Structures are given as structure tokens and as C-alpha cells.
Amino acid sequence: MQLKNIEAFLKIVEKGSFSAAADALYISQPTISVRIQQLEQHLNSPLFERVNGRKIELTQAGEKIFPYLNEAFKLIEKAYDELKEIPIEAKKVRISCPNHMGVEIMPEVLKVLYNCFPNFEFPVKITPTDLLVENIRSGEVDVGFGYIQAEENYQDLFIIKIANEQNVLVCSPNHPLTKSEKIVPSDLSNERIILYNREFFATKNVEQFLQKNHLKEHNQVEMGNIGWLKMMVRKGLGIAFLQEVIVREELNNGSLVKLNLRKSLPSTPIYLIFHTSVDQKIKDTIIETSKKIFSI
């Protein structure tokens, strides 16, 4: 009987639904359903039933076993708490991420980690996603932020989606396009579009959008430095498609303006990727902190 399956069972009882429990455990709804199926197979009894096709309730077997599993899980958590009292030796947890995250996201993550785990060091390395996955597999990196499309390809690692980050079109507050309520692709035909590194996952999505809307060959400039790119846009030298988290500060202080596109761009899935050796407490802290950053 796996602990994660018991945890899923107890969380569903607490939250009242599979979806709410999945969110609380930072897993997908299909994953929590599989865990319950495994637990039911192990116990040879169904644990939940639906009432009126919607509300879920414990079966008779679920009612009978709940207090025992609940008490056992609390004792296991208490055992973990006892171990927290033992001083932890200084240790490194190596983190890696794409370039822009090192500026926009990592400071907030590191701030929390430094406070929660003062005996740990958290060196950060800038790495694109394709190299990041291999570095984690080889043990050179412990934790990474990356852009991947299919969880099934990384079954040897622990990965979790933390956001579907929206790509937005931004410009200077003095740009003529700010006077338009809705922007259609043809409005951009004479604009200088500044693109971030073409190897970047989100940039490839942007280029597909431009090509689909017949803007592929229009006036484009590629920049490999996100700070320079934002400076050029602030000075009115062009417009740019960027992830919203990258320009959050500029949008808040008014140095950049988000334009309303009639056709929205596809969002960018952002994942955390962990080596299996990463401490569970550190893993949970990074997941929770990262989700908060992207949900602001």
C-alpha cells in the first residue's frame, strides 16, 4: 500500500472532490484517479461513489477504513516532524533555468529557499531546456525550470507543470497602437517586431503565430538579451511578444503597455523538473513558491 495513494484518498475526503484534491497535491486529476484505483485494487474494495452523478461520497468500505488510514498517515507525518529536529548537514541543491528566469523568477525562489533552508546552498546555472533535462539525468543539476510538452517522455524524472504562462504583445506607452482597442495581425504589418532568442520555446510559438498570420517575413529583429530587448521596446524602437511574467514589473509601473490582441497567442507550459534525490521538503517548497510567483 503506497503512501502517496493513501495521501490521495485522505485529501479527496478533506477537499470533497478529485479536482480540488489534485490541485492541493500539485498533481493532475488523471494522476489522482490512478492513485485511487491502485488503492482500491490493493484493498479489493471501491472507496468512493457518485451521488446524483456529481457529488462524491465514501462507500461503506471507505467509511470503515478512513479513520485507520487517517490516523496512520498522521503518525507518519509526526515521524517526519521528529526528524526535522535533527540538524541537517550543509548541502548543495543545484538549480538551473533559462536565461530570463534567472532575472525574473529565481530571486523570489531563492529568497524563500534561503529562509527555509539556511544550511543549504542553492547555486544557479543558466541552461536551455534541452540541456537541462540531460544535466538532471546525469546528476549535474538537481532542479530545473523548463519548457516541455509531454510528461510521458520524462518518466525517469519527477516533473510537474507549474503554469501555463500567457504570451503578450507589449509596446511603449507612447506607441500609436495603444490607441486601438483590439489589435488584429494586419495592424502589425508595418511594425518592427523584436523577437527574443529564436531557440527559446516561447519564441518558436510566436514565430508560428506570425507565419500563420502572414507576418513571418515582416520587419523583425532578434535579440539574445532580454534586458536589451525590453529597453528597445520601452524606447519605442519596436514591439515584442513576451511571456507576461517577464514584463510584469514594467506593466505594473507603466513603462510598457500590453496590447489587446483579437487573436490570442498560445500559452507556454512551464515545468519544474527534479532529480529523484531532491529532498521532499525542498521539492514542495520550490513547487509552492513557483506556483505563487506565476499566479500573481
PAZAPA-4460 file (N, C-alpha, C; in steps of 0.05 Angstrom, whole numbers, plus 32768, in hexadecimal, padded with zeros to 4 digits):
% residues 296
    n_x    n_y    n_z   ca_x   ca_y   ca_z    c_x    c_y    c_z   seq   type   mol
   8011   7FE8   8000   8000   8000   8000   8012   8019   8000     1      M     A
   8011   8028   7FEA   8023   803F   7FE7   8019   8057   7FF6     2      Q     A
   802B   8066   8003   8024   807D   8013   8016   8092   8002     3      L     A
   8020   8096   7FE9   8014   80AB   7FD8   7FF7   80A5   7FD2     4      K     A
   7FF0   808B   7FD1   7FD4   8084   7FCB   7FC3   8089   7FE3     5      N     A
   7FCD   8084   7FFB   7FBF   808A   8013   7FBB   80A9   8016     6      I     A
   7FD0   80B7   8010   7FCE   80D5   8011   7FB9   80DF   7FFE     7      E     A
   7FB7   80D4   7FE6   7FA3   80DC   7FD2   7F87   80D7   7FDD     8      A     A
   7F83   80BF   7FE9   7F69   80B8   7FF5   7F60   80CC   800A     9      F     A
   7F73   80D2   801D   7F6D   80E4   8033   7F67   8100   8029    10      L     A
   7F76   8109   8014   7F73   8124   800A   7F58   8127   7FFC    11      K     A
   7F4F   8112   7FEE   7F35   8114   7FE1   7F1F   8116   7FF6    12      I     A
   7F21   8107   800C   7F0D   8109   8021   7F0D   8125   802D    13      V     A
   7F25   8130   8031   7F28   814B   803C   7F1C   8160   802A    14      E     A
   7F22   815F   8010   7F1B   8174   7FFD   7EFF   8170   7FF1    15      K     A
   7EF6   8157   7FF1   7EDB   8152   7FE6   7ED9   814D   7FC9    16      G     A
   7EF0   814D   7FBB   7EF0   8147   7F9E   7F0C   813E   7F95    17      S     A
   7F0C   8130   7F7F   7F26   8127   7F73   7F36   813F   7F69    18      F     A
   7F28   8151   7F5C   7F37   8168   7F50   7F43   817A   7F66    19      S     A
   7F34   8180   7F7B   7F3F   8191   7F90   7F56   8183   7F9E    20      A     A
   7F54   8169   7FA2   7F6A   815A   7FAF   7F83   815A   7F9D    21      A     A
   7F7F   8156   7F83   7F95   8156   7F70   7FA4   8171   7F71    22      A     A
   7F95   8187   7F72   7FA1   81A2   7F73   7FB1   81A4   7F8D    23      D     A
   7FA6   819B   7FA3   7FB4   819D   7FBD   7FCE   818D   7FBE    24      A     A
   7FCF   8177   7FAF   7FE7   8166   7FAF   7FF9   816C   7F97    25      L     A
   7FF2   8180   7F87   8002   8189   7F70   8005   8172   7F5C    26      Y     A
   7FF0   8163   7F57   7FF0   814E   7F43   7FD8   8151   7F32    27      I     A
   7FD7   8143   7F1B   7FC0   8144   7F09   7FA9   8133   7F13    28      S     A
   7F91   8139   7F09   7F7A   8129   7F11   7F7C   810B   7F08    29      Q     A
   7F86   8106   7EEF   7F8A   80EA   7EE7   7F9E   80DB   7EFA    30      P     A
   7FB2   80E9   7F04   7FC5   80DD   7F16   7FB8   80D5   7F30    31      T     A
   7FA8   80E7   7F3B   7F9B   80E0   7F55   7F87   80CA   7F51    32      I     A
   7F7A   80C9   7F3A   7F67   80B3   7F34   7F76   8098   7F33    33      S     A
   7F8E   8098   7F27   7F9D   807F   7F26   7FA5   8076   7F42    34      V     A
   7FAD   8089   7F53   7FB5   8082   7F6E   7F9E   8075   7F7E    35      R     A
   7F86   8080   7F7A   7F6F   8075   7F88   7F68   8059   7F7D    36      I     A
   7F6B   8056   7F62   7F66   803C   7F56   7F7A   8027   7F62    37      Q     A
   7F93   802F   7F64   7FA7   801D   7F6F   7FA1   8015   7F8C    38      Q     A
   7F98   8029   7F9C   7F91   8024   7FB8   7F79   8011   7FB9    39      L     A
   7F65   8016   7FA8   7F4D   8005   7FA8   7F54   7FE8   7FA0    40      E     A
   7F66   7FE5   7F8D   7F6E   7FCB   7F84   7F7D   7FBC   7F9B    41      Q     A
   7F8E   7FCC   7FA9   7F9D   7FC0   7FC0   7F89   7FB7   7FD6    42      H     A
   7F75   7FC7   7FDB   7F61   7FC0   7FF0   7F4A   7FAF   7FE6    43      L     A
   7F49   7FAB   7FCC   7F34   7F9C   7FBF   7F18   7FA6   7FC6    44      N     A
   7F16   7FC1   7FC8   7EFC   7FCD   7FCF   7EFB   7FE9   7FC3    45      S     A
   7EE4   7FF1   7FB8   7EE1   800D   7FAF   7EDF   801F   7FC7    46      P     A
   7EEB   8037   7FC6   7EEC   8049   7FDC   7EDA   8061   7FD9    47      L     A
   7ED4   8068   7FC0   7EC2   8080   7FBB   7EAC   8078   7FA8    48      F     A
   7E96   8086   7FAB   7E80   8083   7F98   7E74   809F   7F92    49      E     A
   7E68   80A2   7F7B   7E5C   80BB   7F74   7E3E   80BB   7F7A    50      R     A
   7E34   80D1   7F85   7E18   80D4   7F8C   7E0C   80E8   7F78    51      V     A
   7DF6   80E0   7F6B   7DE9   80F0   7F57   7DFC   80F7   7F40    52      N     A
   7E0F   80E6   7F3C   7E21   80EA   7F25   7E36   80FF   7F29    53      G     A
   7E37   810D   7F40   7E49   8123   7F44   7E59   8121   7F5E    54      R     A
   7E4B   8124   7F74   7E58   8124   7F8E   7E64   8109   7F95    55      K     A
   7E7D   8109   7FA0   7E89   80F0   7FA8   7E86   80EC   7FC6    56      I     A
   7E82   80D3   7FCE   7E80   80CC   7FEA   7E90   80B2   7FEE    57      E     A
   7E98   80AD   8007   7EA5   8094   800E   7E92   807D   800D    58      L     A
   7E9C   8066   8003   7E8C   804E   8004   7E8D   8044   8021    59      T     A
   7E7F   802E   8026   7E7F   8022   8041   7E9C   801A   8048    60      Q     A
   7EAA   800F   8034   7EC6   8006   8038   7ED7   801F   803E    61      A     A
   7ED2   8034   802F   7EE1   804D   8033   7EDD   8059   804E    62      G     A
   7EC4   8058   8058   7EBE   8062   8072   7ECC   8052   8088    63      E     A
   7ECD   8038   8083   7ED9   8026   8097   7EF7   802A   8099    64      K     A
   7F04   802D   8082   7F21   802E   8082   7F2C   804A   8087    65      I     A
   7F1C   805F   8083   7F26   807A   8086   7F33   8080   80A0    66      F     A
   7F27   807B   80B7   7F34   8083   80D1   7F4F   8075   80D5    67      P     A
   7F52   805D   80CB   7F6C   804F   80CE   7F82   805B   80BD    68      Y     A
   7F7B   8060   80A3   7F8E   806C   8091   7F95   8089   809A    69      L     A
   7F81   8097   80A4   7F86   80B2   80AD   7F99   80B3   80C4    70      N     A
   7F94   80A1   80D8   7FA6   80A0   80EF   7FC2   8097   80E8    71      E     A
   7FC4   8083   80D6   7FDE   807A   80CD   7FEE   8090   80BF    72      A     A
   7FE0   809E   80AE   7FEE   80B4   809F   7FF7   80CA   80B2    73      F     A
   7FE7   80D0   80C6   7FF0   80E5   80DA   8008   80DB   80E9    74      K     A
   800A   80C2   80F0   8021   80B7   80FE   803A   80B8   80ED    75      L     A
   8037   80B3   80D3   804E   80B5   80C1   8057   80D2   80BE    76      I     A
   8044   80E4   80BC   804C   8101   80BB   805A   8109   80D5    77      E     A
   8051   80FE   80EC   805D   8105   8105   807A   80FA   8106    78      K     A
   807E   80E3   80FA   8099   80D8   80F8   80AB   80EA   80E8    79      A     A
   80A1   80F5   80D2   80B1   8108   80C1   80B7   8121   80D1    80      Y     A
   80A4   812A   80E1   80A8   8142   80F1   80BE   813E   8106    81      D     A
   80BF   8125   8111   80D4   811F   8124   80F0   8121   8117    82      E     A
   80F2   8119   80FE   810B   811A   80F0   8114   8137   80EA    83      L     A
   8100   8149   80E8   8107   8165   80E3   8117   8171   80F9    84      K     A
   8115   8165   8111   8124   8170   8128   8141   816A   8126    85      E     A
   8149   8156   8115   8165   814F   8112   8172   8162   80FF    86      I     A
   8188   816F   8108   8196   8182   80F6   819E   8175   80DC    87      P     A
   819A   8184   80C6   81A1   817A   80AB   81BD   8185   80A4    88      I     A
   81CE   8173   809A   81E8   817C   8091   81E6   818F   8079    89      E     A
   81F9   81A1   8077   81F9   81B3   8060   81FA   81A3   8046    90      A     A
   81EA   81AB   8033   81E8   819C   801A   81E0   81AE   8004    91      K     A
   81E8   81A6   7FEB   81E1   81B6   7FD4   81C9   81AA   7FC5    92      K     A
   81B7   81BB   7FBD   81A2   81B3   7FAA   81A6   81C6   7F92    93      V     A
   81AE   81BA   7F7C   81B5   81CA   7F64   819D   81CE   7F53    94      R     A
   8198   81E8   7F4D   8180   81F0   7F3D   8188   81FB   7F22    95      I     A
   8179   81F4   7F0E   817F   81FF   7EF3   8165   8209   7EE6    96      S     A
   8168   821D   7ED5   8150   8228   7EC8   8159   8237   7EAF    97      C     A
   8146   823D   7E9D   814C   824E   7E86   8154   826A   7E8F    98      P     A
   8160   8279   7E7D   816C   8293   7E83   8159   82A7   7E91    99      N     A
   8141   82AB   7E85   812F   82C0   7E91   8125   82B9   7EAC   100      H     A
   8123   829F   7EB3   811A   8297   7ECD   812E   829E   7EE3   101      M     A
   8148   829E   7EDB   815C   82A6   7EEE   8159   82C2   7EF8   102      G     A
   814C   82D3   7EE8   8148   82EF   7EEF   812C   82F3   7EFC   103      V     A
   8118   82E7   7EF0   80FD   82ED   7EF7   80F1   82DC   7F0D   104      E     A
   80FA   82C3   7F0F   80ED   82B0   7F21   80FF   82A6   7F38   105      I     A
   8119   82A0   7F31   812A   8293   7F45   812E   82A4   7F5E   106      M     A
   8130   82BE   7F5D   8134   82CD   7F76   811E   82C7   7F8B   107      P     A
   8105   82C5   7F82   80EF   82C0   7F94   80F0   82A3   7F9F   108      E     A
   80F8   8290   7F8E   80FA   8274   7F96   8111   8272   7FAA   109      V     A
   8128   827E   7FA4   813F   827C   7FB6   813A   8289   7FD1   110      L     A
   812B   829F   7FD1   8125   82AD   7FEA   8117   829A   7FFD   111      K     A
   8104   828B   7FF3   80F5   8278   8004   8107   8261   800C   112      V     A
   8117   8256   7FFA   8128   8240   8000   813D   8247   8015   113      L     A
   8149   825F   8012   815D   8267   8026   8151   8269   8042   114      Y     A
   8138   8273   8044   812B   8275   805E   8123   825A   806A   115      N     A
   811A   8248   8059   8110   822E   8062   8126   821A   8067   116      C     A
   813C   821C   8058   8151   8208   8059   816D   8216   805C   117      F     A
   8172   8222   8073   818B   8232   8076   81A4   8221   8074   118      P     A
   81A2   8206   8078   81BA   81F5   8077   81C0   81EB   805A   119      N     A
   81B0   81F4   8047   81B3   81EB   802C   81BE   8202   801B   120      F     A
   81CD   81FA   8006   81D5   820D   7FF1   81C5   8207   7FD8   121      E     A
   81BE   821C   7FC9   81AE   8218   7FB1   81BB   8227   7F99   122      F     A
   81D1   821C   7F8F   81DD   8228   7F78   81CB   8226   7F5F   123      P     A
   81CB   823B   7F4F   81B9   823D   7F38   81CA   823E   7F1E   124      V     A
   81C2   822F   7F0A   81CF   822E   7EF1   81BB   8234   7EDA   125      K     A
   81C2   8244   7EC7   81B1   824A   7EB0   81B4   8234   7E9B   126      I     A
   819E   8226   7E95   819F   8210   7E82   8186   820E   7E72   127      T     A
   8187   820B   7E57   816E   8206   7E48   8162   81EB   7E4E   128      P     A
   8149   81E8   7E49   813A   81D0   7E52   8146   81B6   7E47   129      T     A
   814E   81B6   7E2E   8158   819C   7E22   8171   8192   7E31   130      D     A
   8183   81A4   7E39   819A   819C   7E49   8193   8197   7E66   131      L     A
   817F   81A5   7E70   8177   81A3   7E8C   816F   8187   7E92   132      L     A
   815E   817B   7E82   8154   8160   7E87   816A   814C   7E89   133      V     A
   817D   814E   7E76   8194   813C   7E77   81A6   8140   7E8F   134      E     A
   81A9   8159   7E97   81B9   8160   7EAF   81AD   8154   7EC8   135      N     A
   8192   8155   7ECA   8185   8149   7EE1   8187   812B   7EE1   136      I     A
   8184   811F   7ECA   8187   8102   7EC8   81A3   80F9   7ED0   137      R     A
   81B7   8108   7EC8   81D3   8101   7ECE   81DB   8108   7EEB   138      S     A
   81CA   8117   7EF9   81D0   811E   7F14   81E0   8138   7F17   139      G     A
   81E5   8146   7F01   81F3   8160   7F03   81E1   8176   7F0E   140      E     A
   81C7   8173   7F0B   81B4   8187   7F15   819E   8178   7F24   141      V     A
   8193   8184   7F39   817F   8177   7F4A   8163   8180   7F43   142      D     A
   815F   819A   7F3D   8145   81A5   7F38   8147   81B8   7F20   143      V     A
   8132   81B8   7F0F   8133   81CA   7EF8   8117   81D4   7EF0   144      G     A
   8116   81EC   7EE6   80FE   81F7   7EDA   8101   81F3   7EBC   145      F     A
   80EC   81E9   7EAF   80EF   81E4   7E92   80D5   81E5   7E83   146      G     A
   80D7   81E3   7E69   80C0   81E4   7E57   80BE   81CA   7E48   147      Y     A
   80AC   81B9   7E51   80A9   819F   7E44   808C   819B   7E3D   148      I     A
   8087   8189   7E2A   806B   8185   7E21   805E   816B   7E29   149      Q     A
   806E   8157   7E30   8062   813D   7E36   8070   8130   7E4E   150      A     A
   8060   812D   7E64   806B   8122   7E7C   8073   8105   7E78   151      E     A
   8066   80F7   7E65   806B   80DB   7E61   8088   80D5   7E59   152      E     A
   8096   80E9   7E4E   80B2   80E4   7E45   80C6   80E6   7E5B   153      N     A
   80BD   80EC   7E73   80D0   80F1   7E89   80C9   80E0   7EA2   154      Y     A
   80C2   80C7   7E9E   80B9   80B6   7EB4   80CF   80B0   7EC8   155      Q     A
   80E8   80B4   7EC0   80FE   80AF   7ED3   8103   80C6   7EE6   156      D     A
   80F4   80DD   7EE1   80F7   80F5   7EF2   80DD   80FC   7EFF   157      L     A
   80DE   810C   7F13   80C5   8117   7F1E   80C0   8132   7F12   158      F     A
   80AA   8135   7F04   80A4   814F   7EF7   8087   8157   7EFF   159      I     A
   8083   8171   7F00   8069   817C   7F06   8065   8196   7EF8   160      I     A
   804E   819A   7EEB   8048   81B3   7EDE   8040   81C7   7EF3   161      K     A
   804D   81DF   7EF2   8047   81F3   7F06   8037   820B   7EFA   162      I     A
   8036   820C   7EDF   8028   8223   7ED3   8024   821E   7EB5   163      A     A
   800F   822A   7EAB   800C   822E   7E8E   800F   824C   7E8A   164      N     A
   8027   8256   7E85   802C   8272   7E85   8023   827F   7E6B   165      E     A
   8015   8295   7E6E   8009   82A3   7E57   801F   82B3   7E49   166      Q     A
   801F   82B1   7E2F   8030   82C2   7E1E   8021   82DC   7E17   167      N     A
   802D   82F3   7E1B   801F   830C   7E16   802F   831E   7E03   168      V     A
   8021   8330   7DF6   802D   8343   7DE4   8030   835D   7DF3   169      L     A
   8049   8368   7DF4   804E   8380   7E03   805B   8396   7DF2   170      V     A
   8057   83AF   7DFA   8063   83C5   7DEC   8068   83DC   7E00   171      C     A
   8074   83F1   7DF6   8077   840A   7E06   805C   8416   7E0B   172      S     A
   8059   8424   7E22   803F   8432   7E27   8038   8448   7E13   173      P     A
   804C   8451   7E04   8048   8466   7DF0   8043   845B   7DD4   174      N     A
   8043   8441   7DD2   8040   8435   7DB7   8024   8439   7DAC   175      H     A
   8021   843F   7D92   8006   8444   7D86   7FF3   842C   7D8A   176      P     A
   7FFD   8414   7D8C   7FEC   83FD   7D8F   7FDC   83FD   7DA9   177      L     A
   7FE5   840C   7DBC   7FD7   840D   7DD6   7FBB   841A   7DD3   178      T     A
   7FB7   8428   7DBD   7F9D   8435   7DB9   7F88   8422   7DAE   179      K     A
   7F91   840A   7DA6   7F7E   83F6   7D9B   7F73   83E4   7DB1   180      S     A
   7F58   83E0   7DB1   7F4C   83CF   7DC5   7F53   83B2   7DC1   181      E     A
   7F54   83A9   7DA8   7F5A   838E   7DA1   7F6E   838E   7D8A   182      K     A
   7F83   837E   7D8C   7F98   837C   7D78   7F93   8363   7D67   183      I     A
   7F92   8365   7D4D   7F91   834E   7D3B   7FAD   834B   7D2F   184      V     A
   7FB4   8333   7D26   7FCF   832F   7D1B   7FD7   8342   7D05   185      P     A
   7FC4   834A   7CF4   7FCB   835D   7CDE   7FD4   8378   7CE8   186      S     A
   7FCC   837F   7D01   7FD5   8399   7D0D   7FF4   8399   7D12   187      D     A
   8000   8381   7D12   801C   837F   7D19   802E   837D   7D00   188      L     A
   8022   837F   7CE9   8031   837A   7CD0   8048   838E   7CCC   189      S     A
   8045   83A7   7CD6   805A   83BB   7CD2   806A   83C0   7CEC   190      N     A
   8066   83AF   7D00   8074   83B2   7D19   808F   83A3   7D1A   191      E     A
   80A1   83AD   7D29   80BA   839E   7D2E   80B4   838B   7D46   192      R     A
   80B5   8371   7D40   80AF   835D   7D55   80CA   8353   7D60   193      I     A
   80CF   8357   7D79   80E8   834F   7D85   80E4   8334   7D93   194      I     A
   80F2   8320   7D8A   80EF   8305   7D94   8106   82FE   7DA6   195      L     A
   80FF   82EF   7DBC   8114   82E4   7DCD   8120   82CB   7DC0   196      Y     A
   8137   82C3   7DC7   8146   82AC   7DBD   8134   8298   7DAF   197      N     A
   8139   8293   7D95   8127   8281   7D86   8128   8264   7D8F   198      R     A
   813C   825D   7DA0   813D   8242   7DAA   812B   823F   7DC3   199      E     A
   8121   8255   7DCD   8110   8255   7DE4   80F5   8249   7DDD   200      F     A
   80EA   8238   7DEF   80D1   8229   7DEA   80BB   823C   7DE3   201      F     A
   80B7   8251   7DF3   80A0   8263   7DEF   80A3   8273   7DD5   202      A     A
   80BD   8279   7DCD   80C1   8288   7DB4   80B9   8277   7D9C   203      T     A
   80BD   825D   7D9D   80B4   824B   7D87   8096   824D   7D84   204      K     A
   8088   824E   7D9B   806A   8251   7D9A   8062   826B   7D8D   205      N     A
   8071   8280   7D94   806C   829B   7D88   8070   829A   7D6A   206      V     A
   8086   828E   7D62   808C   828D   7D45   8077   827E   7D35   207      E     A
   806D   8268   7D42   8057   8259   7D35   803E   826B   7D32   208      Q     A
   8039   827B   7D47   8022   828D   7D46   8026   82A2   7D30   209      F     A
   803E   82AD   7D2E   8043   82C1   7D19   8041   82B5   7CFD   210      L     A
   804C   829D   7CFA   804B   8290   7CE0   802E   828A   7CD8   211      Q     A
   801E   8281   7CEB   8002   827A   7CE6   7FF3   8293   7CDD   212      K     A
   7FFB   82AA   7CE8   7FED   82C3   7CE1   7FFC   82D4   7CCD   213      N     A
   800D   82C7   7CBD   801B   82D3   7CA7   802D   82EA   7CAF   214      H     A
   803A   82E8   7CC7   804C   82FD   7CD0   8069   82F2   7CD3   215      L     A
   806D   82DB   7CC9   8087   82CE   7CCD   809E   82DE   7CC2   216      K     A
   809B   82EA   7CAA   80B1   82F8   7C9D   80B1   8316   7CA2   217      E     A
   809F   831F   7CB4   809F   833C   7CB9   80B6   8344   7CCB   218      H     A
   80B8   835E   7CD0   80CF   836A   7CDD   80D3   835D   7CF9   219      N     A
   80E8   834C   7CFB   80ED   833E   7D14   810A   8342   7D1C   220      Q     A
   810E   8343   7D36   8129   8345   7D42   812B   8330   7D58   221      V     A
   8141   8321   7D58   8145   830D   7D6D   8158   8318   7D82   222      E     A
   8151   8315   7D9C   8163   831D   7DB2   8167   8306   7DC4   223      M     A
   8180   8301   7DCC   8187   82EB   7DDE   8188   82F3   7DFB   224      G     A
   8183   830D   7E01   8185   8317   7E1C   816A   8323   7E23   225      N     A
   815C   8318   7E37   8141   8321   7E3D   8141   833E   7E48   226      I     A
   8156   8346   7E56   8157   8362   7E60   8159   8376   7E4A   227      G     A
   816A   8370   7E36   816C   8383   7E1F   8152   8384   7E0F   228      W     A
   8146   836C   7E0C   812D   836B   7DFD   8118   837D   7E0A   229      L     A
   8114   837B   7E24   8100   838B   7E32   8107   83A9   7E30   230      K     A
   8121   83AF   7E31   812A   83CB   7E2F   8122   83D7   7E14   231      M     A
   8127   83C7   7DFE   8120   83D0   7DE3   8102   83D5   7DE1   232      M     A
   80F2   83C4   7DED   80D4   83C7   7DEC   80CC   83E0   7DFC   233      V     A
   80D8   83E4   7E13   80D2   83FB   7E24   80D8   8415   7E15   234      R     A
   80ED   8415   7E05   80F6   842D   7DF6   80E7   8430   7DDC   235      K     A
   80D3   841E   7DD7   80C3   8421   7DBF   80D0   8418   7DA5   236      G     A
   80E4   8406   7DA8   80F2   83FD   7D90   80E6   83E4   7D84   237      L     A
   80D0   83DB   7D8F   80C2   83C4   7D85   80AE   83B9   7D99   238      G     A
   80A1   83A4   7D92   808E   8396   7DA4   8098   837A   7DA8   239      I     A
   808E   836C   7DBC   8098   8351   7DC2   8083   833F   7DCD   240      A     A
   8085   8326   7DC7   8074   8311   7DD3   8085   8304   7DE9   241      F     A
   807C   8305   7E02   808B   82FA   7E18   8078   82EC   7E2C   242      L     A
   8083   82DB   7E3C   8073   82CF   7E51   806D   82E5   7E66   243      Q     A
   8055   82E4   7E70   804B   82F9   7E82   805D   82FC   7E9B   244      E     A
   8067   82E5   7EA5   8077   82E7   7EBD   8091   82F7   7EB8   245      V     A
   809B   82F7   7E9F   80B4   8305   7E99   80B0   8323   7E9B   246      I     A
   8098   832D   7E94   8093   834A   7E93   8080   8353   7EA9   247      V     A
   807C   8342   7EBE   8069   8349   7ED3   8070   8364   7EE0   248      R     A
   8089   8368   7EE7   8091   8380   7EF5   808D   8399   7EE3   249      E     A
   8094   8396   7EC9   8091   83AD   7EB7   8073   83B3   7EB2   250      E     A
   8062   839F   7EB1   8046   83A4   7EAE   803A   83B1   7EC6   251      L     A
   8044   83A9   7EDE   803A   83B5   7EF7   8042   83D3   7EFA   252      N     A
   805B   83D9   7EF1   8064   83F5   7EF4   805E   8407   7EDC   253      N     A
   8052   83FB   7EC7   8049   840B   7EB0   805E   8410   7E9B   254      G     A
   8076   8405   7E9E   808B   840A   7E8A   8086   83F9   7E71   255      S     A
   8075   83E5   7E73   806C   83D5   7E5C   804E   83D2   7E5E   256      L     A
   8042   83CE   7E47   8024   83CB   7E45   801E   83B1   7E37   257      V     A
   800B   83A2   7E41   8002   838A   7E34   7FEC   8391   7E20   258      K     A
   7FEF   8388   7E07   7FDB   838D   7DF2   7FC7   8376   7DF2   259      L     A
   7FAE   837D   7DEC   7F99   8369   7DEA   7F97   835D   7DCF   260      N     A
   7F9F   8344   7DCD   7F9E   8335   7DB3   7F83   8328   7DAF   261      L     A
   7F78   832B   7D97   7F5F   831E   7D91   7F63   8300   7D90   262      R     A
   7F7A   82F7   7D86   7F82   82DB   7D86   7F97   82D7   7D9A   263      K     A
   7F92   82C8   7DAF   7FA5   82C4   7DC4   7FBA   82AF   7DBC   264      S     A
   7FD2   82B2   7DC8   7FE8   82A0   7DC2   7FE5   8287   7DD4   265      L     A
   7FF1   8271   7DCC   7FF0   8259   7DDD   8001   825E   7DF6   266      P     A
   7FF8   8253   7E0C   8007   8256   7E25   8020   8244   7E25   267      S     A
   8032   8249   7E37   804B   8239   7E39   804A   8228   7E52   268      T     A
   804A   820E   7E4F   804A   81FC   7E67   8065   81FD   7E75   269      P     A
   8065   8203   7E8F   807E   8204   7E9E   807E   81EE   7EB3   270      I     A
   8094   81DF   7EB4   8096   81C8   7EC5   80AE   81CB   7ED9   271      Y     A
   80AB   81BE   7EF0   80C2   81BA   7F01   80CA   819D   7EFE   272      L     A
   80E4   8198   7EFC   80EF   817E   7EF7   8103   8178   7F0E   273      I     A
   80FF   8161   7F1C   810F   815B   7F33   811E   8140   7F2F   274      F     A
   8136   813F   7F38   8144   8126   7F3B   8137   8117   7F52   275      H     A
   8136   80FD   7F51   8127   80ED   7F65   8134   80EF   7F81   276      T     A
   814C   80F9   7F83   815A   80FB   7F9D   8153   8114   7FAD   277      S     A
   8144   8127   7FA1   813F   8140   7FAE   812C   813B   7FC7   278      V     A
   8134   8148   7FDD   8124   8146   7FF6   8107   814E   7FF1   279      D     A
   80F4   813F   7FFC   80D8   8145   7FF7   80D0   8160   8001   280      Q     A
   80DB   8169   8019   80D3   8183   8023   80DD   8199   8010   281      K     A
   80F5   8196   8006   80FF   81AA   7FF3   80EF   81AA   7FDA   282      I     A
   80E8   8193   7FD1   80D7   8190   7FB9   80BD   819E   7FBC   283      K     A
   80AF   8199   7FD3   8095   81A5   7FD8   8097   81C4   7FDA   284      D     A
   80AD   81CD   7FE6   80B0   81EA   7FE9   80B4   81F7   7FCE   285      T     A
   80C4   81EC   7FBD   80C9   81F7   7FA3   80B0   81F7   7F92   286      I     A
   80A1   81E1   7F93   8087   81DF   7F84   8074   81F5   7F8E   287      I     A
   8070   81F6   7FA8   805C   8209   7FB3   8064   8226   7FAC   288      E     A
   807E   822D   7FB0   8087   8248   7FAB   8084   824F   7F8D   289      T     A
   808C   823D   7F7C   808A   8242   7F5F   806E   8246   7F56   290      S     A
   805B   8236   7F60   803F   8239   7F59   8035   8254   7F61   291      K     A
   803D   825D   7F79   8034   8278   7F82   803F   828E   7F70   292      K     A
   8058   828B   7F68   8064   82A0   7F57   8055   82A3   7F3C   293      I     A
   804E   828C   7F30   8040   828D   7F17   8023   8294   7F19   294      F     A
   8018   8291   7F31   7FFB   8297   7F34   7FF5   82B3   7F3C   295      S     A
   800A   82C3   7F41   8006   82DF   7F49   7FF9   82EF   7F32   296      I     A
***
